[in-house]
Amino acid sequence: MENLYLISGEDEFTKNEYLDSIKAKFGRLDKGVNFLTFDKDNIMLLDEELSTYSFFTGKRLIVVKVPKNTRKNAENDEEETNVVWYDEELEKHILDSLDLNTIVFVEEGTSKGKLYKFVNSNGVIVLCDKQKPLQLQRWITEKCKDNGVAILSQDSVYLAQVCGNNKQRINNELEKLLLYIDNKAITRQDIDLICTKTPETIIFNLTDGIGQKRPEYSLRMLDELIEQKEPIQKILVMITRHFKSLLLVKLCMNNGENVEKRLGLKQFPAMKYREQSSNFSLDELVNIFKKLARLDIQSKTTSIDLKVGIQKIIME
């Protein structure tokens, strides 16, 4: 086992999984004895701890939660590790202590400052970036298989869509599904019944309903947003923004432009926007966007009932 790690990235679930795998190699961990943790409240004590002789004879696990820093390195514009607690003296003490300690830095987000360069030269960098749809699909399938449950590939993709491609949220919803189902397979119907959809997912479903000329379904999606306590003004803003994105994607497609590059979209949302925009003509998208924008103005200048206004646009 290596003795020095930096775990960073946007996927908090995978970061925690990797940290748990390191902890498991130690067996029993007693806090304050062979397990020490440092965070923004006590990180200034890390250097003192590493430079002080420990009377504990076994190997210790030291986990350091690196506080997020907004300072930029003037030379390369990369985020720097917080210079208040991190310096070359600490690096020396880290290297001198690795015979007695395994040190794991867990970084909020991702940066490539001094700490990254130091660990990259002397230990292991673990990057936990948010996974792509295909990776999530495989992970969901394996997770179900480990629990003796089957799931079709299209349903695993749908679960990832419902949960907003968030691995922690997917895991939570999977646990709910595994408690609920009384057979050996998870279906789309189970997902719709049990899982809590993100507002963004509901907006996509609502728009699908409009594009497929299913107003009753879209109205039901609107009610779901309201049931989730989303403010009606926020719902209008979300729907308007969504149709604006569909309009821009439609224009890009009509002009033969690369949607991802032109609009700065990642592959998965770009794919969804392309699919949905194909349900509308350019004129329809322009018309819907104008109606939504007009409704937004009316909501701020008159006493119009926003919910009724949104329902009217859906029905039309």
SERO-4910 file (N, C-alpha, C, O; in steps of 0.05 Angstrom, whole numbers):
BEGIN
 pado doro    nc1    nc2    nc3   cac1   cac2   cac3    cc1    cc2    cc3    oc1    oc2    oc3
  Met    A     17    -24      0      0      0      0     17     25      0     37     27     15
  Glu    A     11     44    -17     25     69    -17     20     85      9      1     79     23
  Asn    A     37    104     14     35    119     39     26    147     36     22    161     56
  Leu    A     23    157     11     16    185      7     -4    186    -17      2    176    -39
  Tyr    A    -27    199    -12    -48    200    -32    -59    229    -33    -59    244    -13
  Leu    A    -69    236    -57    -86    260    -60   -110    250    -76   -108    242    -99
  Ile    A   -134    252    -63   -159    245    -76   -174    270    -82   -180    286    -64
  Ser    A   -179    275   -108   -192    300   -116   -212    294   -138   -213    272   -149
  Gly    A   -228    314   -144   -249    311   -165   -276    320   -156   -280    327   -132
  Glu    A   -295    319   -174   -322    328   -168   -341    306   -158   -363    311   -148
  Asp    A   -332    281   -162   -350    258   -154   -345    251   -125   -327    235   -119
  Glu    A   -361    263   -107   -357    258    -78   -361    229    -70   -348    219    -52
  Phe    A   -380    216    -83   -386    188    -76   -361    170    -81   -354    155    -64
  Thr    A   -349    173   -105   -326    157   -112   -302    164    -94   -287    146    -86
  Lys    A   -299    189    -87   -278    197    -68   -281    183    -41   -262    173    -30
  Asn    A   -306    183    -31   -310    170     -6   -306    140     -8   -296    127     11
  Glu    A   -314    128    -31   -309     99    -34   -280     93    -34   -271     73    -21
  Tyr    A   -263    109    -47   -235    104    -48   -223    107    -20   -206     92    -12
  Leu    A   -231    128     -6   -221    132     21   -229    108     39   -213     99     55
  Asp    A   -253     98     36   -262     75     52   -245     50     46   -239     34     63
  Ser    A   -236     48     20   -219     24     13   -192     26     27   -180      6     34
  Ile    A   -182     50     30   -156     54     44   -160     47     74   -144     34     86
  Lys    A   -182     57     85   -188     52    114   -190     22    119   -181     12    139
  Ala    A   -203      8    100   -207    -21    103   -181    -36    106   -180    -57    120
  Lys    A   -160    -26     93   -134    -40     94   -121    -38    122   -103    -53    128
  Phe    A   -130    -19    138   -119    -15    165   -132    -33    185   -122    -37    207
  Gly    A   -156    -43    178   -170    -59    198   -183    -40    218   -198    -22    211
  Arg    A   -177    -45    244   -189    -28    265   -175     -1    266   -150      1    266
  Leu    A   -191     20    266   -181     47    268   -193     60    293   -217     61    296
  Asp    A   -175     71    310   -184     84    334   -177    114    332   -153    121    330
  Lys    A   -197    130    332   -193    159    328   -175    170    351   -180    165    374
  Gly    A   -156    185    343   -137    197    362   -114    179    369    -94    188    381
  Val    A   -116    153    360    -94    135    366    -79    128    339    -57    138    335
  Asn    A    -92    112    323    -80    106    296    -96    118    273    -92    111    250
  Phe    A   -115    136    280   -131    149    260   -135    179    267   -148    185    287
  Leu    A   -123    196    251   -125    225    256   -138    239    232   -133    231    209
  Thr    A   -154    259    237   -167    274    215   -162    304    220   -162    314    242
  Phe    A   -157    317    197   -153    346    198   -171    359    177   -175    348    155
  Asp    A   -183    382    184   -199    397    165   -194    426    169   -174    434    181
  Lys    A   -211    443    158   -206    472    159   -204    483    187   -192    504    192
  Asp    A   -216    469    206   -216    479    234   -190    473    249   -183    488    267
  Asn    A   -176    452    241   -151    445    256   -127    439    238   -107    428    247
  Ile    A   -130    446    212   -108    439    193    -82    452    200    -61    442    192
  Met    A    -82    475    214    -58    488    222    -41    471    241    -17    476    244
  Leu    A    -53    450    253    -39    433    271    -25    409    258    -11    394    270
  Leu    A    -30    406    231    -19    383    217     11    383    218     23    362    224
  Asp    A     24    405    212     53    406    212     65    399    239     84    384    241
  Glu    A     52    409    260     62    403    287     59    373    293     77    361    305
  Glu    A     37    361    285     32    333    290     53    316    276     64    297    287
  Leu    A     60    323    250     79    307    235    107    311    245    124    293    241
  Ser    A    113    334    256    141    339    265    146    331    294    168    333    304
  Thr    A    125    321    307    127    313    335    129    283    337    114    269    322
  Tyr    A    146    272    354    149    243    357    123    231    367    111    241    387
  Ser    A    114    209    355     90    195    363     98    171    380    116    156    373
  Phe    A     85    167    403     90    144    420     75    120    411     78     98    422
  Phe    A     57    123    391     43    100    381     61     85    362     73     96    344
  Thr    A     64     59    368     85     43    353     76     32    326     92     25    310
  Gly    A     49     31    322     39     21    296     38     43    275     45     66    281
  Lys    A     28     36    252     25     56    231     -2     71    234    -22     58    241
  Arg    A     -2     97    229    -26    113    232    -36    121    204    -21    124    185
  Leu    A    -63    125    203    -76    136    179    -83    165    186    -98    170    205
  Ile    A    -73    183    170    -79    212    173    -94    222    149    -83    221    127
  Val    A   -119    230    153   -136    241    131   -137    271    134   -145    281    155
  Val    A   -131    285    112   -130    314    112   -151    324     92   -147    320     68
  Lys    A   -172    336    101   -192    348     83   -183    376     75   -183    394     92
  Val    A   -174    379     51   -161    404     42   -183    425     38   -201    421     22
  Pro    A   -180    448     52   -200    469     48   -198    481     20   -176    485      9
  Lys    A   -221    488      9   -222    500    -17   -209    527    -17   -213    543      2
  Asn    A   -194    533    -37   -179    558    -38   -185    572    -65   -184    559    -86
  Thr    A   -191    598    -64   -197    612    -89   -173    627   -100   -175    639   -121
  Arg    A   -151    627    -85   -127    641    -95   -116    628   -120   -115    603   -122
  Lys    A   -107    644   -139    -95    633   -163    -65    637   -163    -55    657   -153
  Asn    A    -51    618   -175    -22    621   -179    -17    641   -202    -27    637   -224
  Ala    A     -3    662   -196      1    683   -216     16    673   -241     14    685   -262
  Glu    A     32    652   -238     48    642   -260     32    626   -280     35    629   -304
  Asn    A     15    608   -270      1    590   -289    -29    590   -286    -43    575   -299
  Asp    A    -40    608   -269    -69    612   -265    -82    587   -254   -107    584   -257
  Glu    A    -66    568   -242    -78    545   -230    -85    551   -201    -72    568   -189
  Glu    A   -106    538   -190   -112    542   -162    -89    531   -145    -79    509   -150
  Glu    A    -82    546   -125    -60    538   -107    -71    526    -82    -93    533    -73
  Thr    A    -56    507    -70    -62    498    -43    -59    521    -24    -41    538    -28
  Asn    A    -76    523     -4    -76    545     14    -49    550     27    -40    533     43
  Val    A    -36    572     21     -8    576     30     -7    582     60     15    582     71
  Val    A    -30    587     73    -30    592    101    -20    568    117     -6    571    137
  Trp    A    -28    544    108    -21    520    123     -1    503    108     11    484    120
  Tyr    A      4    508     83     21    490     67     46    505     58     45    526     46
  Asp    A     69    492     63     95    504     54    115    481     51    109    458     55
  Glu    A    139    488     43    160    468     38    168    454     64    177    431     63
  Glu    A    166    467     87    173    454    112    153    431    117    162    410    127
  Leu    A    128    436    111    108    414    115    114    391     96    112    368    104
  Glu    A    122    397     71    129    376     53    151    358     64    151    334     61
  Lys    A    171    371     76    194    356     88    184    338    110    192    315    112
  His    A    167    349    127    156    333    150    139    310    140    139    288    152
  Ile    A    124    314    118    108    293    106    126    270     97    121    247    104
  Leu    A    147    276     82    165    256     72    179    241     94    183    217     93
  Asp    A    187    256    115    201    243    138    183    225    154    193    207    168
  Ser    A    157    229    152    138    214    169    125    190    156    110    176    168
  Leu    A    131    186    130    116    165    115    123    137    124    108    118    118
  Asp    A    145    133    138    151    106    149    131     99    171    126     76    176
  Leu    A    120    120    184    102    116    207     73    122    200     55    113    215
  Asn    A     68    136    178     41    145    172     33    139    143     50    139    125
  Thr    A      7    135    139     -4    137    112    -20    163    112    -39    166    128
  Ile    A    -14    181     94    -27    207     94    -44    209     69    -35    205     46
  Val    A    -69    216     73    -88    219     51   -100    247     51   -114    254     69
  Phe    A    -94    262     30   -106    288     26   -131    284      9   -131    272    -12
  Val    A   -154    295     19   -179    294      4   -186    323     -3   -192    339     15
  Glu    A   -186    328    -28   -189    356    -38   -218    361    -47   -230    344    -60
  Glu    A   -228    384    -40   -254    393    -50   -251    403    -78   -237    423    -83
  Gly    A   -263    390    -97   -260    397   -125   -233    387   -136   -223    366   -126
  Thr    A   -222    401   -155   -197    393   -167   -179    417   -172   -188    437   -182
  Ser    A   -154    415   -164   -135    436   -171   -108    423   -177   -104    399   -170
  Lys    A    -90    437   -188    -63    427   -195    -42    446   -185    -24    454   -200
  Gly    A    -44    454   -159    -25    471   -147     -1    456   -135      6    435   -144
  Lys    A     10    468   -114     35    457   -102     30    429    -90     47    411    -93
  Leu    A      7    425    -77      2    399    -64      0    377    -86     11    356    -83
  Tyr    A    -14    383   -108    -17    364   -129     10    356   -140     16    332   -144
  Lys    A     27    375   -145     54    370   -156     71    354   -137     86    336   -145
  Phe    A     68    360   -111     84    346    -91     75    317    -89     92    299    -89
  Val    A     49    312    -87     39    284    -85     44    269   -111     50    245   -110
  Asn    A     41    282   -133     46    269   -159     75    259   -161     80    239   -174
  Ser    A     94    273   -148    122    265   -149    129    244   -128    148    229   -130
  Asn    A    112    242   -106    120    225    -84     99    205    -76    104    188    -58
  Gly    A     75    206    -88     54    187    -80     35    181   -103     43    178   -126
  Val    A      9    180    -96    -11    172   -116    -33    193   -118    -44    202    -98
  Ile    A    -39    201   -143    -61    219   -148    -85    203   -156    -84    186   -174
  Val    A   -108    208   -143   -133    194   -150   -153    215   -158   -163    230   -142
  Leu    A   -159    215   -184   -178    234   -195   -205    221   -197   -209    201   -211
  Cys    A   -225    233   -184   -252    223   -184   -271    242   -198   -286    256   -185
  Asp    A   -269    243   -225   -286    261   -240   -314    249   -243   -317    225   -241
  Lys    A   -334    266   -247   -361    256   -251   -361    238   -275   -349    244   -296
  Gln    A   -376    216   -273   -375    195   -294   -394    202   -317   -414    215   -314
  Lys    A   -386    191   -340   -402    194   -363   -426    175   -363   -425    155   -348
  Pro    A   -447    180   -379   -471    163   -378   -465    133   -381   -476    117   -367
  Leu    A   -447    125   -400   -441     97   -404   -428     85   -380   -433     62   -373
  Gln    A   -410    100   -366   -397     91   -342   -417     87   -320   -416     67   -305
  Leu    A   -436    106   -317   -456    104   -297   -475     80   -302   -483     66   -284
  Gln    A   -481     75   -328   -498     53   -335   -485     27   -326   -498      9   -314
  Arg    A   -459     24   -332   -445     -1   -324   -444     -4   -294   -447    -25   -283
  Trp    A   -439     19   -280   -438     19   -251   -464     10   -238   -465     -6   -220
  Ile    A   -487     21   -249   -513     14   -239   -518    -16   -244   -528    -30   -226
  Thr    A   -512    -26   -268   -516    -54   -274   -500    -72   -255   -511    -92   -246
  Glu    A   -475    -65   -250   -458    -81   -232   -469    -80   -203   -469   -100   -189
  Lys    A   -478    -56   -195   -489    -53   -168   -514    -71   -165   -517    -83   -144
  Cys    A   -531    -71   -185   -555    -88   -184   -547   -118   -184   -558   -134   -169
  Lys    A   -528   -125   -201   -519   -153   -202   -508   -162   -175   -513   -185   -167
  Asp    A   -493   -145   -162   -481   -152   -136   -503   -157   -115   -499   -172    -96
  Asn    A   -527   -145   -120   -549   -150   -101   -569   -170   -112   -592   -173   -101
  Gly    A   -561   -185   -133   -578   -206   -143   -603   -196   -158   -623   -210   -159
  Val    A   -601   -172   -170   -623   -160   -183   -615   -152   -212   -593   -143   -216
  Ala    A   -633   -157   -231   -627   -150   -259   -639   -122   -265   -658   -113   -252
  Ile    A   -628   -109   -285   -639    -84   -295   -631    -82   -325   -608    -86   -332
  Leu    A   -650    -75   -342   -644    -71   -370   -627    -47   -375   -628    -28   -359
  Ser    A   -611    -47   -396   -592    -25   -401   -607      2   -404   -598     22   -393
  Gln    A   -630      1   -418   -645     26   -421   -657     37   -395   -660     61   -391
  Asp    A   -662     18   -376   -673     26   -350   -650     37   -332   -655     55   -316
  Ser    A   -626     27   -335   -604     37   -320   -597     65   -330   -590     83   -314
  Val    A   -599     70   -356   -595     97   -367   -617    116   -356   -611    138   -349
  Tyr    A   -641    106   -356   -664    122   -346   -660    130   -316   -665    152   -308
  Leu    A   -650    111   -300   -645    117   -272   -624    139   -269   -627    156   -252
  Ala    A   -604    137   -285   -583    158   -284   -595    185   -292   -587    206   -281
  Gln    A   -613    185   -312   -626    210   -320   -643    221   -298   -643    245   -292
  Val    A   -658    204   -285   -676    212   -264   -661    224   -240   -670    244   -228
  Cys    A   -637    214   -235   -621    223   -212   -602    245   -220   -586    254   -203
  Gly    A   -603    254   -244   -585    276   -252   -556    268   -255   -538    285   -252
  Asn    A   -551    243   -261   -523    233   -265   -506    238   -240   -481    242   -243
  Asn    A   -518    238   -217   -504    242   -191   -501    215   -178   -521    202   -171
  Lys    A   -476    206   -175   -471    178   -165   -482    174   -137   -492    153   -131
  Gln    A   -478    194   -120   -488    191    -92   -518    189    -92   -530    173    -78
  Arg    A   -531    206   -108   -560    205   -110   -570    179   -122   -590    167   -112
  Ile    A   -556    169   -143   -564    144   -155   -562    122   -134   -580    105   -132
  Asn    A   -540    122   -119   -537    101    -98   -560    102    -78   -570     81    -70
  Asn    A   -567    126    -69   -589    128    -50   -615    118    -62   -631    104    -48
  Glu    A   -621    124    -87   -645    115    -99   -645     85   -104   -666     72   -103
  Leu    A   -621     75   -111   -619     46   -114   -625     31    -88   -638     10    -89
  Glu    A   -616     42    -66   -621     29    -40   -651     28    -35   -662      9    -24
  Lys    A   -665     50    -42   -694     51    -39   -707     30    -57   -726     16    -48
  Leu    A   -698     28    -82   -709      8   -100   -705    -20    -90   -724    -37    -92
  Leu    A   -682    -26    -80   -676    -53    -71   -693    -61    -47   -699    -85    -43
  Leu    A   -700    -41    -31   -718    -47     -8   -747    -51    -18   -762    -66     -5
  Tyr    A   -754    -38    -40   -782    -39    -49   -789    -63    -66   -809    -76    -61
  Ile    A   -772    -69    -85   -780    -89   -105   -782   -117    -92   -766   -124    -75
  Asp    A   -802   -132   -101   -806   -159    -91   -800   -180   -112   -808   -203   -109
  Asn    A   -786   -172   -133   -779   -191   -154   -749   -189   -159   -735   -177   -143
  Lys    A   -740   -200   -181   -711   -200   -186   -703   -180   -208   -682   -184   -220
  Ala    A   -719   -160   -213   -713   -141   -234   -724   -113   -226   -745   -111   -215
  Ile    A   -708    -93   -234   -717    -65   -230   -727    -55   -257   -712    -57   -277
  Thr    A   -751    -45   -258   -762    -35   -283   -766     -5   -283   -763      8   -262
  Arg    A   -771      6   -306   -776     35   -308   -800     43   -291   -800     65   -279
  Gln    A   -820     26   -290   -843     31   -273   -836     34   -244   -846     51   -229
  Asp    A   -817     16   -235   -808     18   -207   -794     44   -202   -798     57   -181
  Ile    A   -777     53   -221   -762     78   -219   -781    101   -217   -778    119   -200
  Asp    A   -802    102   -234   -821    124   -234   -837    124   -207   -844    146   -197
  Leu    A   -842    101   -196   -858     99   -172   -842    106   -147   -853    119   -129
  Ile    A   -817     98   -146   -801    100   -121   -782    124   -121   -779    137   -100
  Cys    A   -769    130   -143   -747    149   -143   -757    178   -144   -776    184   -157
  Thr    A   -742    195   -130   -748    223   -130   -732    236   -153   -707    234   -154
  Lys    A   -746    248   -171   -733    260   -195   -722    287   -188   -732    301   -171
  Thr    A   -700    294   -201   -690    321   -198   -708    341   -214   -721    332   -233
  Pro    A   -709    366   -206   -725    385   -221   -717    386   -250   -735    389   -268
  Glu    A   -691    384   -256   -682    384   -284   -694    361   -300   -701    364   -323
  Thr    A   -695    338   -287   -706    314   -300   -736    318   -306   -745    311   -328
  Ile    A   -750    330   -287   -779    334   -291   -783    354   -313   -802    351   -329
  Ile    A   -766    375   -315   -769    394   -337   -765    380   -364   -780    385   -383
  Phe    A   -745    362   -366   -741    347   -391   -766    330   -397   -775    330   -420
  Asn    A   -778    318   -376   -802    301   -381   -825    319   -389   -841    312   -407
  Leu    A   -828    342   -376   -849    361   -383   -847    369   -413   -867    370   -427
  Thr    A   -822    376   -421   -817    384   -448   -822    361   -468   -833    365   -490
  Asp    A   -814    337   -460   -821    313   -477   -850    312   -482   -859    307   -504
  Gly    A   -866    316   -460   -895    314   -463   -906    335   -482   -924    329   -498
  Ile    A   -895    359   -481   -904    380   -499   -897    373   -528   -914    375   -546
  Gly    A   -872    364   -532   -863    357   -559   -878    333   -571   -882    331   -595
  Gln    A   -888    315   -553   -902    291   -562   -933    296   -562   -948    277   -565
  Lys    A   -941    321   -558   -969    329   -558   -984    313   -536  -1006    303   -541
  Arg    A   -972    312   -512   -985    298   -490   -988    319   -467   -973    318   -448
  Pro    A  -1007    337   -469  -1010    358   -449  -1016    348   -421  -1007    359   -401
  Glu    A  -1032    326   -419  -1039    315   -393  -1014    306   -378  -1012    311   -354
  Tyr    A   -996    293   -393   -971    284   -381   -954    308   -372   -943    308   -349
  Ser    A   -952    329   -388   -937    353   -382   -949    367   -357   -934    376   -340
  Leu    A   -975    368   -356   -988    380   -332   -982    364   -307   -978    376   -286
  Arg    A   -980    338   -310   -973    321   -287   -945    327   -278   -939    327   -254
  Met    A   -927    331   -297   -899    338   -290   -897    365   -276   -881    369   -258
  Leu    A   -914    384   -285   -915    410   -272   -924    407   -243   -913    420   -225
  Asp    A   -944    390   -239   -954    385   -211   -932    372   -194   -929    378   -170
  Glu    A   -915    355   -206   -893    343   -192   -873    364   -182   -863    363   -159
  Leu    A   -867    383   -199   -849    405   -191   -861    421   -168   -847    428   -149
  Ile    A   -887    426   -169   -900    441   -148   -900    425   -122   -897    436   -101
  Glu    A   -904    399   -124   -904    381   -101   -877    381    -88   -875    376    -63
  Gln    A   -856    385   -103   -828    386    -92   -822    413    -80   -799    418    -73
  Lys    A   -843    430    -77   -840    456    -65   -823    475    -81   -811    494    -70
  Glu    A   -821    471   -107   -807    490   -124   -824    515   -128   -847    512   -135
  Pro    A   -814    539   -122   -830    563   -126   -839    566   -155   -823    560   -174
  Ile    A   -863    574   -159   -874    576   -187   -858    594   -205   -856    589   -228
  Gln    A   -847    616   -193   -831    634   -209   -806    620   -219   -797    623   -242
  Lys    A   -794    604   -201   -770    589   -208   -776    568   -230   -761    564   -248
  Ile    A   -800    555   -228   -808    536   -248   -810    549   -275   -801    538   -295
  Leu    A   -822    573   -276   -824    588   -301   -797    594   -313   -792    591   -337
  Val    A   -778    603   -296   -751    609   -304   -738    584   -316   -724    585   -336
  Met    A   -741    561   -302   -729    536   -311   -740    527   -338   -725    518   -356
  Ile    A   -766    529   -341   -779    521   -367   -770    539   -389   -763    531   -411
  Thr    A   -769    565   -383   -760    585   -403   -732    580   -412   -725    581   -436
  Arg    A   -714    576   -392   -686    570   -398   -683    545   -415   -666    544   -433
  His    A   -700    525   -408   -698    500   -423   -706    504   -452   -692    493   -470
  Phe    A   -727    518   -457   -736    523   -485   -716    541   -500   -713    539   -524
  Lys    A   -703    559   -485   -682    575   -498   -660    557   -507   -649    561   -529
  Ser    A   -652    538   -491   -631    519   -498   -639    502   -522   -623    498   -540
  Leu    A   -664    493   -523   -674    478   -545   -673    495   -571   -666    485   -592
  Leu    A   -681    520   -568   -680    538   -591   -652    542   -602   -647    541   -626
  Leu    A   -633    546   -584   -605    549   -592   -594    524   -605   -579    525   -625
  Val    A   -601    501   -594   -592    475   -605   -604    472   -633   -590    463   -651
  Lys    A   -630    479   -636   -643    476   -662   -629    493   -683   -624    485   -705
  Leu    A   -622    518   -675   -608    536   -694   -581    525   -701   -573    526   -725
  Cys    A   -566    514   -682   -540    501   -688   -543    478   -707   -528    476   -726
  Met    A   -563    461   -702   -567    438   -719   -575    447   -748   -565    435   -767
  Asn    A   -592    467   -749   -600    476   -776   -577    489   -791   -576    488   -816
  Asn    A   -557    500   -776   -534    513   -789   -511    493   -792   -489    501   -802
  Gly    A   -515    468   -784   -494    448   -787   -471    452   -768   -448    443   -774
  Glu    A   -476    465   -745   -454    470   -726   -453    448   -704   -473    434   -699
  Asn    A   -430    445   -692   -426    426   -671   -439    437   -645   -429    458   -635
  Val    A   -459    424   -635   -474    434   -612   -457    436   -587   -457    457   -573
  Glu    A   -441    415   -582   -425    415   -558   -405    438   -558   -401    452   -538
  Lys    A   -391    441   -581   -371    462   -583   -383    490   -584   -373    508   -570
  Arg    A   -404    493   -599   -416    520   -602   -428    531   -577   -426    554   -570
  Leu    A   -442    513   -562   -457    522   -538   -443    514   -512   -452    521   -490
  Gly    A   -420    500   -514   -405    493   -490   -420    472   -473   -418    472   -449
  Leu    A   -435    454   -486   -450    433   -472   -434    407   -471   -418    401   -489
  Lys    A   -437    392   -450   -425    366   -448   -442    346   -465   -464    352   -473
  Gln    A   -430    323   -470   -442    304   -490   -470    296   -482   -488    295   -500
  Phe    A   -475    289   -457   -501    278   -449   -523    298   -452   -543    293   -465
  Pro    A   -521    322   -439   -542    341   -443   -546    350   -472   -569    355   -480
  Ala    A   -524    352   -487   -526    359   -515   -543    338   -530   -560    345   -547
  Met    A   -539    313   -524   -554    291   -536   -584    294   -530   -601    291   -547
  Lys    A   -590    300   -504   -618    303   -496   -631    327   -509   -654    325   -518
  Tyr    A   -617    349   -511   -628    373   -524   -633    367   -554   -653    376   -565
  Arg    A   -615    353   -567   -618    346   -595   -644    329   -599   -660    334   -617
  Glu    A   -647    309   -581   -670    292   -583   -696    308   -580   -715    305   -596
  Gln    A   -696    326   -560   -721    341   -555   -727    362   -577   -750    366   -584
  Ser    A   -706    375   -586   -710    396   -606   -721    384   -632   -734    398   -648
  Ser    A   -716    358   -637   -726    346   -661   -757    343   -660   -769    337   -681
  Asn    A   -769    346   -637   -798    344   -634   -812    370   -642   -836    371   -644
  Phe    A   -796    391   -647   -808    417   -652   -796    428   -678   -773    423   -686
  Ser    A   -812    445   -692   -801    461   -714   -788    485   -702   -793    492   -678
  Leu    A   -772    499   -717   -759    523   -708   -780    544   -700   -778    558   -680
  Asp    A   -801    547   -716   -822    566   -711   -837    560   -685   -844    578   -670
  Glu    A   -841    534   -680   -855    526   -655   -838    534   -631   -849    544   -611
  Leu    A   -812    529   -632   -794    536   -610   -794    566   -605   -794    575   -582
  Val    A   -792    581   -627   -792    611   -624   -818    620   -612   -818    637   -594
  Asn    A   -840    609   -620   -867    616   -610   -870    610   -580   -879    627   -565
  Ile    A   -861    586   -572   -863    578   -544   -845    595   -527   -854    604   -505
  Phe    A   -821    601   -536   -803    617   -521   -814    646   -517   -812    657   -496
  Lys    A   -826    657   -538   -838    683   -536   -861    684   -516   -863    703   -501
  Lys    A   -877    663   -516   -900    661   -498   -890    660   -469   -901    673   -451
  Leu    A   -869    644   -464   -858    642   -437   -845    668   -428   -849    676   -405
  Ala    A   -831    681   -446   -819    707   -439   -840    728   -433   -837    744   -415
  Arg    A   -862    728   -449   -884    746   -445   -897    741   -418   -905    760   -404
  Leu    A   -900    715   -411   -912    708   -386   -895    717   -362   -905    726   -342
  Asp    A   -869    715   -366   -850    724   -345   -853    754   -340   -854    763   -317
  Ile    A   -855    770   -361   -859    799   -359   -886    805   -345   -887    822   -327
  Gln    A   -907    791   -353   -934    795   -342   -934    789   -312   -947    802   -296
  Ser    A   -919    768   -304   -918    760   -276   -906    782   -258   -911    783   -234
  Lys    A   -889    799   -271   -875    820   -255   -890    846   -257   -883    865   -242
  Thr    A   -909    849   -275   -923    875   -279   -953    873   -273   -966    894   -271
  Thr    A   -963    849   -271   -992    846   -266   -996    825   -244   -976    814   -234
  Ser    A  -1021    819   -238  -1027    800   -217  -1034    773   -229  -1050    758   -217
  Ile    A  -1024    766   -252  -1031    741   -266  -1023    717   -249  -1002    717   -235
  Asp    A  -1039    696   -250  -1034    671   -237  -1014    655   -254  -1020    646   -276
  Leu    A   -989    653   -244   -968    640   -260   -974    611   -266   -969    602   -289
  Lys    A   -985    597   -247   -990    568   -252  -1011    566   -274  -1007    549   -292
  Val    A  -1031    582   -274  -1052    581   -295  -1039    589   -322  -1046    577   -342
  Gly    A  -1021    608   -321  -1008    617   -346   -991    595   -358   -991    591   -383
  Ile    A   -976    580   -341   -959    558   -351   -977    536   -361   -971    524   -382
  Gln    A   -998    530   -347  -1017    509   -356  -1029    516   -383  -1032    498   -400
  Lys    A  -1035    541   -387  -1047    550   -413  -1028    545   -436  -1035    536   -457
  Ile    A  -1002    552   -431   -982    548   -452   -979    519   -458   -976    511   -482
  Ile    A   -979    502   -438   -977    473   -442  -1000    463   -458   -997    447   -477
  Met    A  -1024    472   -452  -1048    462   -466  -1049    472   -495  -1059    458   -512
  Glu    A  -1038    496   -500  -1037    506   -527  -1017    491   -544  -1015    498   -568
***
